[in-house]
Amino acid sequence: QLQLVESGGGLVQPGESLRLSCAASGIIFTRYIMGWYRQAPGKQRESVAVITAFRNTNYADSVKGRFTISRDNAKNTVYLQMNNLKPEDTAVYYCNARLPISTLGSWGQGTQVTISS
C-alpha cells in the first residue's frame, strides 16, 4: 500500500530556507512522477513543483529560482529545497505520487510551512 510521509515543515522568517522531505513506501518509486503541492487558507491546492522518473522538472512561476525539487531513488524520497521564503509561501505542503497514466495520484498528510517575522 502506497504511503507518503512528509517532514521538514516549520516556522521561519522571510528570506530563510527550509527543506521538505517526502518518503514513499509501498511503490516502485522509480515509476512515479513525484510532486509538491500547497494549499493556503481559503485557497485551492496548487502545484509547486513536479519531477518525473527521468528527473525532468516543472515549477510554478511563483517559486522558480527559489525552490528546487529533487529525488533520491535509492531512498524512495523526494525533496523540496525552499530558499528565500516569502510570507506568501505559507501553506500546508503536500507530497503527491502518481503514475504517468494517472491524473490524480496519492497524497501525503501534509506539512505546515509558515513564513512570518
C-alpha positions, 0 to 999 in steps of 0.5 A: 500500500502506497504511503507518503510521509512528509517532514521538514515543515516549520516556522521561519522568517522571510528570506530563510530556507527550509527543506521538505522531505517526502518518503514513499513506501509501498511503490516502485518509486522509480515509476512515479512522477513525484510532486509538491503541492500547497494549499493556503487558507481559503485557497485551492491546492496548487502545484509547486513543483513536479519531477518525473522518473527521468528527473525532468522538472516543472515549477510554478512561476511563483517559486522558480529560482527559489525552490528546487525539487529533487529525488533520491531513488535509492531512498524512495524520497523526494525533496523540496529545497525552499530558499528565500521564503516569502510570507506568501509561501505559507501553506500546508505542503503536500507530497503527491505520487502518481503514475504517468497514466494517472491524473490524480495520484496519492497524497501525503498528510501534509506539512505546515510551512509558515513564513512570518517575522 
